[in-house]
Amino acid sequence: MVISPGVRHRMGSRRTFDPVAVRTLAFVGHRSAGKTSLGEALLCSAGATRTLGSVDRRTALLDHHAEERRRKQSLQNGYAWLEWRDALIQLADTPGSAAVAHIRNLALAMVDGVVLVIDATAGVEFGTQEILDQCTAKPMICVLNKADRQPESLWVVPELERAAGRKVLPLQLPFLDDDDHFAGVISLSTMTVLRYATDGSGAFSVEPIPERYRQRALNAWEKVVETVALTNDDLLEEYLEYLELDTGRVLQALQVAVRRGLVMPVLIGASTLAMGAEPILDAIVDLLPPPEIDLTAGFVAQVVSAHLDAEGDLYHVLRVWSGQPPRAGRLVNPASGQESRLRRLYQVRGPRRAVATTVGPGSLLASWDYLGGRPGDTLTDGDAFSLPIPVRPPAMMAYELSPRAKADRVQLPSVLQTLIQIDPGLQVHNDNTGAILLSGRDDGHLSLAVKRLGELWGIRVNTTLPRVKYIETPVAEVSDIEGVHILEDADGLVEEYGLCRLDLSPLPHVEGNRFVDGVEDSEALPERWRPAIDQGAVEALAHGPTAGYPV
């Protein structure tokens, strides 16, 4: 029997889903592990796309921004949804680059489960370890990708178990053809071979296990049974008595163990050839958890990320934690105190959008309305509380930006505000020299941000390290500093003349600057002149006489 993905599960009429049938998850992994390619394989196998998107051919739906396709690298979270076995799967494809790890971390805080993608040729890399350390409480499935390049992919399992801090349990074995090339997988739960076509269609045939693999498969299933039994006291007692367990009960207990974070199941695939996609979809539906539901809570959503669409308009992706949007659409951002209106929500699949039919706990949706918040902020229907904002990376480095053209100088402030929406790890501020400073986690992060200014908005800037923030401080009192005011009429005759003398004396640095009006006679110095003298003194202190630094 040959099964062709995308035929049995083509998209029908879009319908609403009960929250228990929703799976919201993130694809994570080290850079170039194949996360985006795996997402494309799942979309194609589920019939959500007609063809298999490719990162190398720049046709990936999840990497749809021009800069991502040009670099062949994910720089933002990519979102998509698909239907599988009467379930709604919403996925966030996260970037693997360390320069934008904070963007991945925002997505991780907003999902219910995680699919960890590992390059079977490379094993547990630095980025993989960083993710495992962050996901200690998240239900996880692991996919050993690129099995076509490393047929014996299970060599990674012992290393992964040491790094993960939980049991790592293969549910499949790699199946090799007579030439020892990767040809499919052996499913331990069904004791069958899924032999895949090599044309990238994802089609496969279900075959009996060859004799040469049978004992290895039986031993591997016994390992599954033992590991799962150890997570359930009742099951362990039955196993110790009868030395065998019903497959259905083992799979039910496995689901509980995965959702409790005790076990990480492992599956095998080759995403660029769409090999292994359907069992991965099955595992997502069967093993990863639905959202938690609080029927008493009002509407609470959190901003996951911000993006620019093809027309350059800003939109936000939201995770709904509870409730339904208020009918009037009025929302409050407790962090900023700003109010906004949520008029319409969309499901997004790469650059494509459709009006959302399912809005409830677990929903991952997009809004083109102005929301007045940054990624991580909470939006509620009026309750004054905020969900914890995922930790943003500390700003360890800064560039001083100098626009190359006058037009760039005019546009730069507003563009920078949009940039820090898209990349919340960036900060923009001015120092006491008046320079524009862009801060980020490291040189790679800032270099990427500067390139994006040119690629997305056409703004070219020169970058230097920030100047030292010197200040000038008087060490003794200076008396009778003169300032003269002259106002002439149209004929050049003096209409107003004023002479002001000030004394300057040092104060403790912690007190800052203070202006004291020492003239008590209101006739000698009318009240209407006094604010101008105060303002003039403040402006003069902004540029000291020695080197122009603030006093």
PyMOL commands that set and color helices and strands:
alter all, ss='L'
color gray80, all
select helices_A, chain A and resi 19-21+35-45+66-71+98-109+126-134+153-164+211-229+233-242+247-259+271-273+277-287+406-422+443-457+509-511+527-541
alter helices_A, ss='H'
color red, helices_A
select strands_A, chain A and resi 2-3+22-28+78-84+87-93+113-119+140-145+167-170+172-176+182-187+192-196+204-208+263-268+300-308+314-322+330-332+339-341+346-349+352-355+364-367+378-380+397-403+427-430+436-440+461-464+478-488+494-504
alter strands_A, ss='S'
color yellow, strands_A
deselect
rebuild
show_as cartoon
